[in-house]
Amino acid sequence: MEKSPKRTKSTKLTGLLIFFALILCSNQSIFAHYYSRYVFKPTEEYVFQGEETVFETTIPNLRPVDIQVTAQNLPDKVTFIASDKTEIFNEDGVRCTRVRIIYRFDEIGYFKMPPIASRIRYGAYTLTVANVNVLHNPQTIQPLVKFERMDDGKTVYSVGERIPLMLTVSFASKIESFHATVLENSAICKVTDEFPLPVKIGSFTDEPFAVAQFNFIPLEEGIVQVPQVNVKVQTWKEVDKIVSSEPMEFYIKKAVPEQNTALQEKLSVTEGEFGEKQEIILSPEEVLERNGKIQKIAELRNSEKKHLFYSSYKKQRIELEQEIGISKTENELSLGILYIFLFLFLVSVVTLIVSIVFKKKALIIVMTILAFLIFTWILIFAIYANKDYAILLEGKIYLVPEEISNIYFSLKPGTRVQVKGITTDWIFITYGENSAGWVKSENLILLK
């Protein structure tokens, strides 16, 4: 039985429509995969809270009229502001369309951005938008100063216990200096500097910047507040201001007797190493005579620092120290020697420049090495010379800045110690590598 021509023609037409439909679906799939390469990315390196942020992508071989975009299903605290399309030519001279979407983020945090619904020519596609981490706005955020705990998270501390804290600064472009306040029921002393101040922050970040490590020492029971530290900073708007550290409190209990016993045992050992185990009672005349010699020792040490030819001052000082029972003390660094090495460094640099001009290769090598060695010595000398020292008039070193507290260890009057921190009435000192404590300021002679 033969098929009618009309039916055969209908079958061919149906097959042709199916063929074109398959081609169209195939092209849609191909173009969908092709356009998925183009991602909307922020035009700036950082995205800040409250500011309008531009996301853009560039698609070649399209005119602006060929593209329609719609922002949908945005996360909370994200607002669509506007969009625009611009016809441009890329570096290869190809006609392109640059598409921009503008959002505003009203909160900080990490945002997973939904794709952009788009119609390109006659097809519907989704274009990816890059996820972003939104930071505090440096133009509006104020610098923040606070302490961060460095211990194992204890909840209760004892009177006189040292609590390690790290001073941090956030949202500042520059940190210039800091100064700790003084409270009657506690003490705070700097242990180490993380960076020499002033320091310039290279780029904006939400991460806190560590400035210095402190020891907080509570002096009474109950709720004790950490003394505030006032930090001079510069905002990202280049405004100088003083910012105080955020309040911080600890619950303090009375020290248990076992701790006092341990301190006495340590005192006995320490006194055997540095001073006499039995206190020697001196008459007022003997104390006055001894203090006069100690005052003279301090004057001689100051003279050693200031004069180039210091041997005579050093000899007198050693004789006086031996008279009051002190031996094997460290010498002062003469600033006169530093000036000589500065002069030699200047001469070596000038000679190096001249040798470079006249192309004296051997001399260039010699003077480069010499200048480097002298400069290294100057740096080391400057580091040691920059330390603050004092002479003890009274050798009792306390665990905390309070006279009714335990004596931590004793040193002989006339001993030179390093000054680490100064409060109104007390000075925090160190002796050697492992010994540190508090001395009444009236019992010290600061070396200048």
Buried (B, 14 or more C-beta within 10 A) or exposed (E): EEEEEEEEEEEEEEEEEEEEEEEEEEEBEEBBEEBEEBBBEBEEEBBBBBBEBBBBBBBEEBEBEBBBBEBEEEEEBBEEEEBEBEEEEEEEEEEBBBBBBBBBBEEBEEBEBBBBBBEBEEBEBBBBBEEBEBBBBBEBBEBBBBBEBEEEEEEEBEBBBBBBBBBBBBBBBBBBEBEBEBBEBBBBBBBEBBEEBEBEBEEBBEEBBBBBBBBBBBBBBEEBBBBBBBBBBBBBEEEEEBBEBEEBEBEBEEBEEEBEEEBEEBBEEBBEEBBEEEEEEEEEEEBEBBBEBBBBBBBBBBBBBBBEEBEEBBEBBBEBBEEBEBEEBEEBBBBBEBEEBBEBBEBBBEBBEEBBEEEBEEBBEBBBEBBEEBBEBBEEBEEEEEEBBBBBBBBBBBBBBBEEBBBBBBBBBBBBBBBBBBBEEBBBBBBEEEBBBBBBBEBBBBBE
